[in-house]
Amino acid sequence: MGSVNWWLKLIKHDFSGKIVLITGSSGAVGSRLLDFFTSHGATTIGTYLDEMKINIARSKSEGIDLIRCNTMENDDVTSLVGTITKKHGRIDILVNTVGGYLGGKSVVDLEEEEWNKMFGLNLLSAFLITKHVVPLMLQSDYGKIVHISSYTGISAQGLDSAYASSKAGLIRFVESVSKELKNRNLTVNCVLPSIIDTKANRKMMADADFKQWISIDELVAVIAFLSSDDSRAITGSAIPVLKPN
Ligand SMILES: NC(=O)c1ccc[n+]([C@@H]2O[C@H](COP(=O)([O-])OP(=O)(O)OC[C@H]3O[C@@H](n4cnc5c(N)ncnc54)[C@H](OP(=O)(O)O)[C@@H]3O)[C@@H](O)[C@H]2O)c1
């Protein structure tokens, strides 16, 4: 897991006493979020799928619980939320970072399994984790949910129909759930990042101008705001996170 940039440490949100669940915490964005919330006082729980990609021993020593969960499986998500409920009794903040990209394929060449995989990762996962976390948040009359959609969800590039439609679906999902939960002291929002400066993207697009990409920390800063009480008047929003000019 990478360390948090110095300027991110200056962010004043205080998450002391908050129980924070980050799905996909073995990923580029999820791992940084785990560091961020932990260093800002929260009790953090992260999920992963592939145990080769995480350091359970290190996380334990930092007081972070890591739980394996396939967020496309209802039973896994039920068991994840059950385990957290038993230990902590509540979840205050959920940041769902699980997702995946598939581009460069025309609609003619796209396989049905690839379509289903995109919708499973980007939409079914979001539905299942929200479905199981919301009852817990309603019990404590408090909750902040942030999903990661994509700028592609409002502006497709072409050759990305499955990814773009699944991320667009996530935006409407967030809007619908936020309306359902109006006046319940729960906010549900999503962020729409453009290309993020991750190791995987640098490897995949080695000739690109990385300076045009948003940094992970710039994205974390927006998610931190949406997870904080400063954003109590914002729900159902889909916030673009683009490189400032
Ligand atoms: N990277 C970008 O340029 C970019 C741009 C726009 C939007 N986004 C969105 O931002 C989010 C985070 O991106 P990222 O770059 O951090 O992605 P990433 O590094 O690929 O991480 C994805 C995470 O999702 C987990 N995951 C994958 N399949 C899963 C499943 N079936 N059940 C549970 N967990 C699963 C992975 O677990 P394992 O590592 O254990 O397999 C990993 O923790 C995603 O939703 C992505 O679509 C990314």
The ligand as an SDF file (V2000), in Angstrom:
LIG
                    3D

 48 52  0  0  0  0  0  0  0  0999 V2000
   -8.1840    3.5000  -13.0420 N   0  0  0  0  0  0  0  0  0  0  0  0
   -8.8390    4.4000  -13.7590 C   0  0  0  0  0  0  0  0  0  0  0  0
   -8.2830    5.0860  -14.6470 O   0  0  0  0  0  0  0  0  0  0  0  0
  -10.3030    4.6220  -13.5160 C   0  0  0  0  0  0  0  0  0  0  0  0
  -10.9870    5.6390  -14.2220 C   0  0  0  0  0  0  0  0  0  0  0  0
  -12.3510    5.8310  -13.9700 C   0  0  0  0  0  0  0  0  0  0  0  0
  -13.0070    5.0460  -13.0310 C   0  0  0  0  0  0  0  0  0  0  0  0
  -12.3180    4.0770  -12.3780 N   0  0  0  0  0  0  0  0  0  0  0  0
  -13.0250    3.2620  -11.3910 C   0  0  0  0  0  0  0  0  0  0  0  0
  -12.4270    3.4750  -10.1240 O   0  0  0  0  0  0  0  0  0  0  0  0
  -12.5320    2.2800   -9.3310 C   0  0  0  0  0  0  0  0  0  0  0  0
  -11.1640    1.9060   -8.7790 C   0  0  0  0  0  0  0  0  0  0  0  0
  -10.2540    1.7560   -9.8480 O   0  0  0  0  0  0  0  0  0  0  0  0
   -8.7940    1.1400   -9.6120 P   0  0  0  0  0  0  0  0  0  0  0  0
   -7.9270    1.6500  -10.6990 O   0  0  0  0  0  0  0  0  0  0  0  0
   -8.3910    1.3230   -8.1820 O   0  0  0  0  0  0  0  0  0  0  0  0
   -9.0900   -0.4080   -9.8900 O   0  0  0  0  0  0  0  0  0  0  0  0
   -8.1710   -1.6740   -9.5310 P   0  0  0  0  0  0  0  0  0  0  0  0
   -6.8180   -1.2540   -9.0960 O   0  0  0  0  0  0  0  0  0  0  0  0
   -8.2980   -2.6110  -10.6750 O   0  0  0  0  0  0  0  0  0  0  0  0
   -8.9280   -2.2990   -8.2680 O   0  0  0  0  0  0  0  0  0  0  0  0
  -10.1460   -2.9500   -8.4010 C   0  0  0  0  0  0  0  0  0  0  0  0
  -10.5200   -3.5720   -7.0760 C   0  0  0  0  0  0  0  0  0  0  0  0
  -11.7130   -4.3150   -7.2540 O   0  0  0  0  0  0  0  0  0  0  0  0
  -11.5170   -5.6130   -6.6980 C   0  0  0  0  0  0  0  0  0  0  0  0
  -12.3560   -6.5770   -7.3920 N   0  0  0  0  0  0  0  0  0  0  0  0
  -12.3390   -6.9570   -8.7010 C   0  0  0  0  0  0  0  0  0  0  0  0
  -13.3010   -7.8610   -8.9320 N   0  0  0  0  0  0  0  0  0  0  0  0
  -13.9350   -8.0600   -7.7550 C   0  0  0  0  0  0  0  0  0  0  0  0
  -15.0050   -8.8770   -7.3390 C   0  0  0  0  0  0  0  0  0  0  0  0
  -15.6720   -9.6930   -8.1800 N   0  0  0  0  0  0  0  0  0  0  0  0
  -15.3790   -8.8190   -6.0340 N   0  0  0  0  0  0  0  0  0  0  0  0
  -14.7470   -8.0330   -5.1680 C   0  0  0  0  0  0  0  0  0  0  0  0
  -13.7280   -7.2300   -5.4890 N   0  0  0  0  0  0  0  0  0  0  0  0
  -13.3350   -7.2570   -6.7740 C   0  0  0  0  0  0  0  0  0  0  0  0
  -10.0600   -5.9120   -6.8910 C   0  0  0  0  0  0  0  0  0  0  0  0
   -9.6970   -6.9460   -5.9990 O   0  0  0  0  0  0  0  0  0  0  0  0
   -8.3440   -7.8370   -6.2320 P   0  0  0  0  0  0  0  0  0  0  0  0
   -7.2420   -6.8380   -6.4330 O   0  0  0  0  0  0  0  0  0  0  0  0
   -8.1820   -8.6000   -4.9790 O   0  0  0  0  0  0  0  0  0  0  0  0
   -8.5980   -8.6630   -7.4490 O   0  0  0  0  0  0  0  0  0  0  0  0
   -9.4750   -4.5490   -6.5270 C   0  0  0  0  0  0  0  0  0  0  0  0
   -9.4070   -4.4210   -5.1280 O   0  0  0  0  0  0  0  0  0  0  0  0
  -13.1660    1.2310  -10.2460 C   0  0  0  0  0  0  0  0  0  0  0  0
  -14.5490    1.1970  -10.0110 O   0  0  0  0  0  0  0  0  0  0  0  0
  -12.8890    1.7700  -11.6360 C   0  0  0  0  0  0  0  0  0  0  0  0
  -13.8310    1.3170  -12.5980 O   0  0  0  0  0  0  0  0  0  0  0  0
  -10.9970    3.8510  -12.5880 C   0  0  0  0  0  0  0  0  0  0  0  0
  1  2  1  0
  2  3  2  0
  2  4  1  0
  4  5  1  0
  4 48  2  0
  5  6  2  0
  6  7  1  0
  7  8  2  0
  8  9  1  0
  8 48  1  0
  9 10  1  0
  9 46  1  0
 10 11  1  0
 11 12  1  0
 11 44  1  0
 12 13  1  0
 13 14  1  0
 14 15  2  0
 14 16  1  0
 14 17  1  0
 17 18  1  0
 18 19  2  0
 18 20  1  0
 18 21  1  0
 21 22  1  0
 22 23  1  0
 23 24  1  0
 23 42  1  0
 24 25  1  0
 25 26  1  0
 25 36  1  0
 26 27  1  0
 26 35  1  0
 27 28  2  0
 28 29  1  0
 29 30  1  0
 29 35  2  0
 30 31  1  0
 30 32  2  0
 32 33  1  0
 33 34  2  0
 34 35  1  0
 36 37  1  0
 36 42  1  0
 37 38  1  0
 38 39  2  0
 38 40  1  0
 38 41  1  0
 42 43  1  0
 44 45  1  0
 44 46  1  0
 46 47  1  0
M  CHG  2   8   1  16  -1
M  END
$$$$
